[in-house]
Amino acid sequence: MDISAVVVSFNSEKFLRQNIASLLQQTVPFRRVIVVDNASGDGSRAVIGSFSGLEPLYLQDNIGYAAAANRGIAKAGSDLVLVANADIHLDPDFNRHVLEFFAAHPQAGMLSPLILRFDRETIDSAGQGRSLALYPLSGATIVRPPAPCSQRGRCSQSAAQRPCFPCPPWRS
């Protein structure tokens, strides 16, 4: 199992250096680190270009957060994809904890870890409803593509009854 990171940036120059450094300094490295710049007008592109070991995707127009994230996800090609804002900073063991979690919980499809504010003490979010919080980390949402449906989405069970999901578009 592997994990890639997709960071969506728009005029995020003041956050990017620390953000990218935390992504590249994981004890278990990301397979790919993709930074999607949503047509920034500040110095974001210069900061992105100053790092080796990541894949920049420079957009000509600001297409919005979700569309930019989807462009990065389409390039990731990993079992797991971290979709993150440019103002987050990850604990160095973030990937190790995430991979351990998914190995222990193969039925899980998404993870929202404990998110701390910049003071690293105030809790911003601890997941929703039935989420399991991990070691205290700073900001992120992990998206795991669901297992492909063995019947390619043509089974007779209702969506609520079937144990699988249709193939996501980035895996077809």
PyMOL commands that set and color helices and strands:
alter all, ss='L'
color gray80, all
select helices_A, chain A and resi 13-24+44-49+65-76+94-104+169-171
alter helices_A, ss='H'
color red, helices_A
select strands_A, chain A and resi 3-9+33-37+55-58+80-85+110-111+115-116+123-125+141-143
alter strands_A, ss='S'
color yellow, strands_A
deselect
rebuild
show_as cartoon
